[in-house]
């Protein structure tokens, strides 16, 4: 350690002496240069100044872009400035993208809309942002067919427009239309006689958001017809009408469809007793069922009119109605079935 200490002291002294000697030499040379410039200032001053200016300009042109590009202070300033500028744009209510958003006033009541060319219920519903069923319910439409110039009532929200009856409240109405009472209360354009109890006034219009109307199956008149004694079919079935076969029997449609735009008469295929004759809005529509007293029954569906009544005895070939397109039907035709013990059989195996 003593040797190291002695070395450091020596090295310190050496550096000090060298620095002092260098300083003396620099001072001596500086004095010579200054004396020379002073003596020759008239001869070399202009050249010296011009040369210095030229060197300065050249250095600025050559090295300026590089220094600006790599200067951390300038790049930081530019970055912060761009962020600041972006902040100004994004929050400026007049220049930002927010200014392009069009505010749409919510509809607070039913509007009338006149059907234009090319309109369908679907396009109208999309235009007003409600469901197709909402429009149908508000206008008592039974189909999707609308006419040019027809005026439709357009509710302000998807759901049901309800006229309040005496004794009704938001809970009974919500239950009726299979929705939540809170949705009725939350809709801002519903009025209440008392905001604490949400009481209603009979006769007022109430909007039921997301409410639905479920069509009740129409009541079917049931007839219990007594099979007439001695009335029995031959088990040889004749064609019940004339026309072309549009649907042959398959596993999901074990019947034969016979179509004829002229809507001809429907004849009973074999002798028997009428056990059902009536109309429903779905399924078979207006139809007749005949029990032939021998284990077989025949059904005649989608007729436009019926010519017999339950319990009536009919003989083979007798007219029982007219072809039509009632119930689940898209065109004038007869749906003909042959049954045995509740099982549908292939009619083509029996028709002669």
C-alpha positions in Angstrom: 0.0 0.0 0.0 2.9 2.4 0.8 4.3 1.8 -2.7 0.9 2.6 -4.3 0.6 5.7 -2.3 4.1 6.8 -3.3 3.3 6.1 -7.0 0.1 8.2 -6.9 2.0 11.1 -5.3 4.7 10.9 -7.9 2.1 10.7 -10.7 0.2 13.7 -9.4 3.4 15.8 -9.3 4.3 14.7 -12.8 0.9 15.6 -14.3 1.1 19.0 -12.5 4.5 19.9 -13.9 3.4 18.8 -17.4 0.3 20.9 -17.3 2.2 24.0 -16.1 4.8 23.5 -18.8 2.1 23.1 -21.5 0.4 26.2 -20.3 3.6 28.2 -20.5 4.2 27.0 -24.1 0.6 27.9 -25.1 0.9 31.4 -23.7 4.2 31.9 -25.6 2.8 30.7 -28.9 -0.4 32.7 -28.4 1.6 35.9 -27.9 3.4 35.3 -31.1 0.2 34.7 -33.1 -1.5 37.8 -31.6 1.6 39.9 -32.4 1.6 38.6 -36.0 -2.1 39.3 -36.5 -1.7 42.8 -35.1 1.2 43.4 -37.3 -0.5 42.1 -40.4 -4.1 42.9 -39.6 -4.5 45.2 -42.6 -3.1 42.6 -45.0 -4.8 39.4 -43.8 -7.9 40.6 -41.8 -10.3 40.6 -44.8 -9.1 37.2 -46.0 -9.5 35.8 -42.4 -13.0 37.1 -42.0 -14.2 36.0 -45.4 -12.7 32.5 -44.9 -14.2 32.2 -41.4 -17.7 33.2 -42.8 -17.4 30.7 -45.6 -16.5 27.9 -43.3 -19.4 28.8 -40.9 -21.9 28.8 -43.8 -20.6 25.5 -45.2 -20.7 23.8 -41.8 -24.3 25.0 -41.2 -25.5 23.7 -44.6 -23.7 20.3 -44.3 -24.2 19.6 -40.6 -27.4 21.4 -39.9 -29.9 18.8 -41.0 -28.0 16.0 -39.2 -27.9 18.0 -36.0 -31.6 18.8 -36.2 -32.6 15.2 -36.9 -30.6 13.8 -34.0 -31.1 16.6 -31.5 -33.2 15.1 -28.7 -34.6 18.4 -27.6 -36.0 19.3 -31.1 -37.5 15.8 -31.6 -39.0 15.9 -28.2 -40.5 19.3 -28.8 -41.9 18.2 -32.1 -43.4 15.1 -30.6 -45.0 17.0 -27.8 -46.3 19.6 -30.2 -47.9 16.9 -32.4 -49.5 15.3 -29.4 -50.8 18.7 -28.3 -52.1 19.4 -31.8 -53.9 16.0 -31.8 -55.4 16.8 -28.5 -56.7 20.1 -29.8 -58.3 18.4 -32.8 -59.9 15.5 -30.9 -61.5 17.8 -28.4 -62.5 20.7 -30.6 -66.3 20.5 -30.9 -66.2 22.3 -34.3 -63.3 20.7 -36.0 -63.1 17.1 -34.6 -64.7 14.0 -36.0 -67.4 14.4 -33.4 -68.8 17.3 -35.4 -69.8 14.9 -38.2 -72.2 12.9 -35.9 -75.8 13.8 -36.8 -78.0 14.0 -33.7 -81.3 12.2 -34.4 -84.2 13.4 -32.4 -86.0 10.4 -30.7 -89.5 9.9 -31.8 -92.0 10.4 -29.0 -95.2 9.5 -30.7 -96.8 7.6 -33.5 -96.0 8.9 -37.0 -98.0 8.4 -40.2 -96.1 7.1 -43.2 -97.4 6.9 -46.7 -96.2 3.8 -48.6 -93.9 4.7 -51.6 -92.9 2.7 -54.6 -90.6 -0.2 -53.8 -91.5 -0.1 -50.1 -92.0 -3.3 -48.1 -92.8 -3.8 -44.5 -89.2 -4.9 -44.0 -87.7 -1.8 -45.6 -90.1 0.5 -43.7 -89.3 -1.2 -40.4 -85.6 -0.8 -41.1 -86.0 2.8 -41.9 -87.7 3.6 -38.6 -85.6 1.1 -36.6 -88.5 -1.0 -35.4 -89.7 -4.6 -36.0 -92.0 -5.7 -38.8 -94.5 -7.1 -36.3 -94.6 -3.7 -34.5 -96.0 -2.1 -37.7 -98.4 -5.0 -38.4 -99.8 -4.8 -34.8 -100.2 -1.1 -34.9 -102.1 -1.3 -38.2 -104.0 -4.5 -37.7 -102.3 -6.1 -40.7 -102.9 -9.8 -41.1 -100.3 -10.2 -43.9 -97.1 -8.5 -45.2 -99.0 -7.0 -48.2 -99.1 -3.2 -48.4 -100.3 -0.9 -51.2 -98.8 2.2 -52.7 -100.1 5.3 -51.0 -101.4 3.3 -48.0 -100.9 5.3 -44.7 -99.3 3.3 -41.9 -99.0 4.2 -38.3 -95.4 3.9 -37.2 -94.9 3.5 -33.4 -91.8 5.2 -31.8 -90.4 1.9 -30.4 -90.4 -1.8 -31.1 -93.3 -3.3 -29.2 -97.0 -2.7 -28.8 -99.1 0.4 -28.7 -101.8 -0.2 -26.1 -104.9 1.8 -25.2 -105.4 1.6 -21.4 -108.6 0.2 -20.2 -110.2 0.8 -16.9 -108.6 -1.1 -14.0 -105.3 -1.8 -15.9 -101.9 -1.1 -14.6 -98.3 -1.5 -15.9 -98.0 -4.9 -14.4 -101.2 -6.4 -16.0 -100.3 -4.8 -19.3 -96.7 -6.1 -19.2 -98.0 -9.6 -18.4 -100.5 -9.3 -21.3 -97.8 -8.5 -23.8 -95.1 -10.8 -22.3 -92.6 -8.1 -21.3 -91.3 -6.5 -18.2 -93.1 -3.7 -16.4 -89.9 -1.8 -15.9 -89.5 -1.4 -19.6 -92.8 0.4 -19.7 -91.8 2.7 -16.9 -88.3 3.3 -18.4 -89.7 4.5 -21.7 -89.4 8.3 -21.4 -92.5 9.2 -23.5 -95.0 7.2 -21.3 -97.1 9.4 -19.1 -98.4 8.4 -15.6 -101.0 10.0 -13.5 -98.8 9.4 -10.4 -95.1 9.0 -10.9 -94.8 7.3 -7.5 -97.3 4.5 -8.2 -97.2 4.6 -12.0 -100.9 4.8 -12.1 -102.6 5.1 -15.5 -105.7 6.9 -16.9 -108.2 4.9 -18.8 -108.1 5.7 -22.5 -104.5 6.9 -22.6 -102.0 5.6 -25.1 -99.2 3.5 -23.6 -96.1 2.3 -25.4 -95.0 -1.2 -24.4 -91.4 -1.7 -25.5 -90.5 -5.2 -26.6 -94.1 -6.3 -26.1 -95.5 -9.1 -28.3 -99.0 -10.1 -29.4 -99.4 -13.8 -29.6 -102.1 -14.8 -31.9 -104.6 -17.1 -30.2 -105.6 -20.1 -32.2 -109.1 -19.6 -33.3 -111.6 -21.8 -31.5 -112.6 -24.8 -33.6 -116.2 -25.8 -33.3 -116.3 -29.5 -32.3 -119.1 -31.6 -33.6 -119.8 -35.1 -32.4 -121.6 -36.8 -35.2 -123.1 -40.2 -34.8 -122.3 -42.7 -37.5 -125.5 -43.6 -39.2 -126.3 -47.3 -38.9 -125.9 -49.2 -42.1 -124.0 -46.4 -43.8 -120.8 -48.1 -45.0 -118.5 -47.3 -47.8 -117.3 -49.7 -50.5 -113.6 -49.1 -49.8 -113.3 -48.2 -53.5 -112.5 -44.5 -53.5 -113.1 -42.3 -56.5 -111.2 -39.1 -57.4 -112.7 -36.3 -55.3 -112.2 -33.5 -57.9 -110.5 -32.7 -61.2 -107.1 -31.0 -61.7 -103.4 -31.6 -61.7 -101.4 -33.2 -58.9 -99.1 -30.6 -57.5 -97.9 -32.5 -54.4 -97.5 -36.3 -54.3 -97.5 -38.2 -51.0 -94.2 -38.1 -49.1 -93.4 -39.0 -45.5 -94.0 -35.4 -44.2 -97.1 -34.9 -46.4 -99.0 -38.1 -46.6 -101.7 -36.7 -48.8 -102.3 -35.7 -52.4 -102.8 -32.1 -53.5 -104.9 -31.5 -56.6 -104.9 -28.0 -58.0 -107.3 -26.3 -60.4 -107.5 -22.5 -60.8 -111.2 -23.0 -61.9 -112.1 -24.0 -58.4 -114.3 -27.0 -59.3 -116.7 -28.9 -57.0 -115.4 -31.4 -54.4 -117.1 -34.8 -54.4 -117.1 -37.3 -51.5 -114.7 -40.1 -52.5 -116.9 -42.9 -50.9 -120.2 -43.2 -49.0 -120.1 -42.3 -45.3 -121.1 -39.9 -42.6 -119.8 -36.4 -42.2 -118.1 -36.2 -38.8 -116.6 -32.8 -39.1 -117.4 -29.7 -41.3 -116.0 -26.4 -40.4 -113.3 -23.7 -40.9 -110.2 -22.6 -39.1 -107.7 -19.9 -39.9 -104.8 -22.2 -40.1 -103.9 -25.7 -41.0 -106.6 -27.3 -43.2 -108.7 -24.1 -43.3 -112.3 -25.0 -44.3 -112.4 -28.8 -44.4 -114.6 -31.9 -44.1 -113.9 -35.3 -42.6 -116.0 -38.3 -43.6 -116.2 -41.6 -41.7 -116.9 -44.4 -44.1 -118.0 -46.9 -41.5 -115.4 -49.5 -42.6 -112.3 -48.3 -40.7 -111.4 -45.6 -43.2 -111.9 -41.8 -43.1 -111.2 -39.2 -45.8 -110.3 -35.6 -45.3 -110.9 -32.7 -47.8 -109.0 -29.5 -47.0 -108.6 -25.9 -48.0 -112.1 -25.6 -49.5 -113.7 -22.2 -50.1 -117.2 -23.3 -49.1 -118.9 -26.3 -47.5 -122.1 -28.0 -48.7 -122.7 -30.5 -45.9 -123.1 -30.5 -42.2 -121.8 -32.8 -39.4 -124.0 -35.9 -39.0 -125.1 -35.8 -42.6 -125.0 -39.0 -44.6 -123.3 -38.6 -48.0 -123.1 -41.0 -50.9 -120.1 -41.6 -53.2 -119.8 -38.8 -55.8 -122.0 -36.3 -53.9 -120.8 -32.7 -53.9 -119.7 -31.7 -50.4 -118.0 -28.3 -51.2 -115.9 -26.2 -53.6 -112.2 -26.1 -54.0 -110.4 -23.1 -52.5 -107.3 -21.8 -50.7 -108.2 -21.4 -47.1 -105.9 -22.1 -44.1 -102.3 -22.9 -44.7 -102.5 -22.6 -48.5 -100.8 -20.6 -51.2 -103.1 -21.4 -54.1 -106.5 -23.0 -55.1 -106.2 -26.7 -54.5 -107.6 -29.7 -52.6 -105.7 -31.5 -49.9 -107.0 -35.1 -49.8 -106.2 -37.6 -47.1 -107.1 -41.3 -46.4 -106.9 -42.4 -42.8 -107.3 -45.7 -40.9 -107.2 -45.9 -37.2 -105.6 -42.4 -37.0 -102.8 -43.3 -39.4 -102.4 -41.5 -42.7 -102.3 -43.8 -45.7 -101.1 -43.2 -49.3 -104.3 -42.0 -51.1 -102.9 -43.2 -54.5 -103.1 -46.7 -53.3 -106.9 -46.4 -53.0 -108.1 -44.0 -55.7 -109.6 -45.5 -58.8 
